[in-house]
Amino acid sequence: MVKTNFPLQIPGVDVEAVELFSDRATLSEQLEQFANLYDQRPFDNTGGIRFDSAFAYCYFLKRITPDVVIESGFWRGFSTWLIDSILPNAELYCLDPVLMMPLNLSTCYRSPRAGYSTQDFSCANFELDPSVQTCAIFDDHQNVAPRIEQSLRYGIQHVLLDDNQYEDTYHTSITHLLKRNDPILPELFSWIDEYYLFPALIPPVMEGCPLEPLWDEMPTRLKHLDREEHFAYSWVTYLRLKPEFIC
């Protein structure tokens, strides 16, 4: 049985509908708290996750409260700053092979408590304690099925996917697999307990997105943020993997 927050039809897979966002008062309070944090950001993350995706990260990470977080793809470090801010006691690992190249990234954030590596997630050889909650965050634009297999091999139960998008791109997302009814879907979802897509905060609804925005118009608290600069929907998705498939 896969718990999900939008209509999901996969042959041979039983689905249970879950409403994550019905408590609007709590959601508005969380938005207010996150907006206060976002106003303290170290830089504007042009080309990376913006306000709506960062709020989705915050929502899911606070929901699962992991003891260990592994970032596969951290680039300038905006999401690292976010994790540092909301999970100050979590063990943190940041991986990004792209940074082997000499790049001028302008303003960056690097955490003094994180372990950094230019290795790919697939060959990092993590030795993780199975008794603690570990979350892998994938913002590395790699095909999703191998990443889920690798997470299971490392003993990781919680996964956050950035860029689980509908539009075609050079990596295959779960949304791509659903769009084309790929034959791998029954096996892939046999590994998954929970599959939750975070909606857009404000209109418009992106092509292919099965969820309505959380607010009909920009909340008053966010009026100072420019839509083009701070809002770019990136299909943030949370997966809880089945413990019986974890190595």
Buried (B, 14 or more C-beta within 10 A) or exposed (E): EBBBBBEBEBEEBEBEEEEBBEEEEEBBEBBEEBBEBBEEBEBEBEEBBBBBBBBBBBBBBEEBEBBBBBBBBBBBBBBBBBBBBBBEEBBBBBBBBEBEEEEEEEEBBEBEEBEBBEBBBBEBEBEBEEEEBBBBBBBBBBEBBEBBBBBBEBBBBBBBBBBBBBEEEEBBBBBBBBEEEBEEBEEBBEBBBBBBBBBBBBEEBBEEBBBEBBBEEBBEBBEEBEEEEBBBBBBBBBBBBBEEBBE
